[in-house]
Amino acid sequence: MIRLYKAFLKLHALHFVFIWIGLFVLCISCNDNSTPEMNKWYKGNLHTHSYWSDGDEFPEVIMDWYKRHDYHFVALSDHNTLAEGDRWVTIRKDSMYQEAFQDYLNSYGENWVTYSIDTGVTRVKLKTLEEYRSKFEEEEQFLIIASEEITDQYDRKPIHLNATNIQETIEPQGGGSVSEVLQNNIDAVLRQREALQVPMIPHVNHPNFGYALTVSDMIQLEGERFFEVYNGHPQVHNTGDSTHVSTEEMWDLINIAYVNNDQPLMYGLATDDAHHYHRKGESWSNAGRGWIYVNADSLKPRSLIAAMEAGNFYASTGVELEETLFQDHQLSVKVKAVEGIDYEISFIGCRKGNSTSEEFLKVNGTSAQFELESEHLFVRCKITSSKLHPNPVENIRFESAWVQPVRIGD
């Protein structure tokens, strides 16, 4: 009996030893870098053009420019086309374009460039996205996203919509009014997304181009989450005029209507809408004027789009942020400060019951916070620096950034 009891005690002790060993292993595993990596900021442009439509440069040269200028992703969004199939371009006789072609030929070589010269006319076969993407893409370094600028109109008003990560060309859908044309094209993108089960997003381009889109048109939309609050083309009227609101004011008016209608918030993009890669200045549509920073877990279309749909990105014309955070009803921003540059941080939004936005708080410095209360419909943040934009358009002289709007409950 005594022997059995001693054996029982020995087994009982071993049982506790195993429990403690198990707990120790569990504790070790809990602290052994099992937490996922923090998300990264990726810089990208979702709107640019090449010889595939009305841009004036080869896509390879364009991608090389963006990659050298520290972009992580680019969507080549030519009008009503994807970079696929056979397409030839005739090089203009202007010496500037002839010299640019020679630079292209010298850079990529006779084995890469397919061209012909007949009676002084130079024609070049364009490379498709699938042909040139491997020259530039690198995992977690650079990504090219297929895109199309669906280019439509109503009553001679230009109605343009970008489709990012599109897989098949979408023809302009038309319609019986401005808002109907826009909605039909948005629906076509969302149908393709659903049918192919591939993440893709539509975004409304330069609403003040030709003053084609009004606030009334925009607030009728369903399924649209993104529009360009800043576009670097010199003819798109970001700042509006005496009879048309600016795109930034339009943004607030859209979101006032969206929140009151219980729709998701509209997010703002900055793009350069580059067409001109040889002539520089405020009369030309140049690369590098506006972009977005997306806080995502990887440099893949699925991750970037998921982050954007969650509002985890900001738009910029030069200001870079270290952090944006919305937690416990408080919106916080911290600027990645440049020595000798001053920053003004403004929190802008709307109170419940009001029909226009207002500035709630202005801080001169590199960080600021604003606490939302139940009276606020939404709040967004704009950061303006004292640094002049190196290549501005309109009268938008200083580099800025726009943090996405937030509301209580998000």
N, C-alpha and C positions, 0 to 999 in steps of 0.2 A: 504494500500500500504506500509505504514511504517512498519506494522507488518510483511508483507511478506519479506521486505528487511532485517529486523532484523533476521528473520528465515533463510534467505539465508546466511547472514554473519555467523550465528551460525553453519550451516551445512558446510560452507566453512572452518571454523576454525577446526571443527571436522575432516574434510577431511585431513587437514595438520597434525593434531595430529596423525591420523592413519598412514600417510606417515612416519612421524618421528619415530613412534613406530616400524614400519616395518623395517626402515633403521637400527634402534638400534638393533633389533633382528638379522638382517642379519649380522651386524658387530660382535655381540657376537658369532654367530654360526661360523663365519669365523675364530675366534681365540680360539675355544673351542676344542682343540686337534683333529681337523678334518684332520690334516696332517697325512698320513700313517706313521707307524713306520719305522725307518731307517732299512735298511737291516743289517743282521748279518753275521759274518764270521763263516763258518762251516768247521771243519777239517775232512778230509776223505781220505780213500785209496780205489782205484778202481781195485786193482789187488792183489789177495792173494789166497792161495790154502789150501785145507783140505784133510782129508781122502777120500773125494768124488772123488779125482783123485790122484795126486802124492804128496800131503801134508802129514805131519806125525802127525796130531793132529785132534781131534774131533772138529766139527764146533762150538759147544757150548763153548769149552775152548778158541777157537780163538776169538769168539765174546766177551767173558768176558775180554780177554786181551786188545782188542782195546777199549772197553768201559772204563775199568779202567785206560787206558792211555789217556783219554780225547779226543778220536775221537768221532765225531758226526755221521759219516756214514761209512759203509764198504760194498764193493761189493765182495762177495765170488765168484771167477771166476775160477772154476775148468774146466779142459780140456774137451771140447766136451760133457758137461753134465750140467744139473741143479740139484739141491739137491731135487730130487723128486723120488718117487717110492721106491722099496725095494733094498737096497744094504748092503751087509755085508763086513766087513773088517777083515782080519786075523792079529792079533797083533804079531809083530815080537818077537822072543824069547829073544832077547837082553834084559837084565835086565832093561835098561833105559826105554824101551817101556812098559814092563810089569809093572813097577812101575808107569808110567804115566797112564796106564789103571786103576790101583788100585786107583790112585788119582781121576780119572774121576768117577769111581764107587762110591767112598766115598763122592764125592762132590754132585753127582746128585741122588744117591740112587738106590736101587734095583727096585723100582717102575718105574723109568725112563729108566734105562739101560736094554736093551734086549741083552743077550749074552749067549754063551754056551762054556763049556770047555770039550773037548773030547780028551783023550790020550795026555794031556798036551798042546793042541792047543786051544787058545782062539780066538773066533770069536764074533764080535759085530755088531749088526744091527745099521746102521747110522740113525740118526734123519733127517727128511726132514726140509727144510726151514720153511714150514708152521707149523711144530711141534715145532721148537725151537724159532722162531722169537719172540713170545709173552713173552719169558723169559727175553728178552733184550730190545726190542723196547720201547721207551718212547717218547711221543710227544715233539718235539723241543729239545730232549736230545740225542736220539740215533736211527738210522735208518739202516736197512739192505736192500741192493738193490740186487735183483736177477741179476746174471751176468753169462756169459760163456766166456771162452777163446776158441774161434774157432781155432782149432789146425790143420793146413794143411801143405802141403809141395809141393815143385816142384824140381825135380832133386836132391832130398835128402836135399834140403835147408829148414830149419824150417820157416814156415810163420804163425805167430800167430796174432790174432786179438781179442780184447776184445769187447763184446757186453754188454753194461751197461743198466740195467732195461729191459732186454730181458724177454719175456713172454713165449716163446716156444723154445725148443732146435733147433739150426740150425746145420745141418750136414755140415762138410767141403765140399766146393763147387768144389774144384779142378780147373784146367785150364791148358792152354798150355804154360804158362810162369810165372815167378815170379809175375810180375805186374798183369797179368790176374787172377791168383789165388787170389791175394789180392783184386782186384776189384770185383771179383765174390762174395767174402765173405762180402765185404762192401755192395754190392747191396742187398744181402740177408737180412742183418740187416735193411737196409732202406726200403725194401719191407715189412718186418714185422711191422715196425713202421707205415707205411702208411696203411697197411691192418687193423691193430688193433687200429689205432689212439691213440697210447700210445707213449709218448716221450721216445726215446732210442737213444743211440749214439754208433757208432763203434769207437774204437781207436787202432792204430797200436802199437803193443808191440815190445819192445827191437829190433829195426831194425838191430843192429850189432850182434845179437845172431847168431852165425855161419856165420857171415857176409853175411846173406841171402839177405838183402835188400840194394839196392844202391839208391843214390840220383835220378838216372834216373828212377828207378822203382817208387819211391815216387812221383815224379812230374807228372807222367802219371795219377795219381789217380783222380777220380771225386767223390765228396760227402764226402770226408774225411777231418775232421777239427782238429783231435787230434792225437798226437803220444807221445811216452815216450821219453822225453829228458833226463830223469834219471830213471834208474831201479836198484833196490837194489840187484839183483841177481849177484853173483860173476863171472858169465860166459857170461855176455852180452856185454862187451867191450864198455862201455859208452865213454871211452876216445879214442877209435879207436887204430890204430897202424901206423907203418911207411907207409903203403899202403892203409889205410882206414881212412876216416875222422871220427871225433868224432860225437856223436849224436847232440851236440850243434852246430857244424859247419854244419852238415846236415840240421838242423832246418833252419838256415839262407839261405842255398842254395835252400831249398824247397820254402821258402817264396819269395825269389828273383824271382823264376820261377812263383809262384802263382800270385804275383802282376803284373808281366809283362803279364800274361795270363788273367788278370782280374778275378782271382779266389779269394774267401775269404781266409784270412790268416790262416795258420796252427798254432794251439796252442800246447803248451808243457806241459806235465804231469810229475809228479814225483810219482813213486809207489815203494812199497817194494818187490812185487812179492814173498812174503814169502812162503816157503815150509817147512822150518825146525824150529821147536819150542822147540827143546831140546838141540841140539848142537849150540853153539854160536861162532861167529867169522867170519873173512873175507872169510873163505872157505865155509861158509854156507849162505843159503838164509833166512835171519831173518826178523821178523816183526819190523817195526818202523824205517826203513831207509829213506823212502821218502813218501810224501803225498801231497795233495793239500788243499788249503784254498779257499772256494767258498763264494762269497758275494751274498747271496740270501735272499729273503723275508720270506722264511720258509724252514723247514727241511722236504721237500717232493721231491720225484724224479722229478716231473714236474718243480718245482722251481729251483732245483739244475742244471738240464740239461739246462733250459732256461738261467740261469746265465752263465753257461759254454759256451754255444753257443754265448753269447754276449761278451765273453772274460773277464767276471768279476770273475776271479780267478787267483791264482798264485801257482806255484809249490815250494816245499821246502824240504830241508833235515834238517831243524832245525831253520833257521831264520824265525822270525815272523814279519809281517808288521802291522803297525797301519793303514796305508792308502795307496792306490794306486789310482791315479786320472788322467784321460786324458780329459782335457778341454781346449778349445780355443787353440788347437794345442800344448798344453804343457803337457808332461808326468811328473807326480810328484810321488815320493815315500817317505814314512816316516817309519823308522824301529821302531819296539817296542824294544827299546834298553835294553840290559842286562848290568848291572854294571860290568866294568872291561873288556868288550869285545869291540873290534874295528870293524868297518864296512867299506867296500869298495864298492861303488855304481858305476857301469859301465853302460853307455848307449851305446848300440851296434846296428848297423843297416847297411843299404846300401843306397848309393846315386844312383840316376837315372843314367843309363848308365853303372854302374859298375857290375861286375859279382861275386864279393866277398863282404863280410861284413867287417866292421871296427869298432873300438871303437871310438865313437865321444867325449865322456866325461867321466872322472873318478873323483869321489869325495870321499874323506875320511871323513866320518861323518855318521850321522843318518838320514839325509834327503837330497834330491837333486831334481832338476828339469831340464828338457831338452825341449827346444822348437823346434818342427819340422818345417822345412821350405819346400817350394815346391820342393826342390832338393832331399828330402829324400823319398825313396821308403817305408821304415818302420823303426821303432825304437823299441827295447825292452830293458829291464833292468835286470841286474844280480847283486845281492847283495851277497858278500862273507864276512863272519865274521872271526874273529881270533880264534873262538872257534873250537876245534877239534871235529869232529863227534865221538860220543861214540862207534860206531860200523861201521866203514867205509868199503867200498869195493874199489877194484882197487887202484888207487892212489889219490882218491878224499877225502882228509883228513879233509877239513874244511867245516863247515855247510854253506849252501847257500840257495838262493831263486831266482826264475826266474819269472819276471813279463811279462805278455803276450805282444806280439808285437802290435803296433798301427800304423796307417797311417792317413794322412790327408784325410778327407772325411768320416772316421768312426764315 
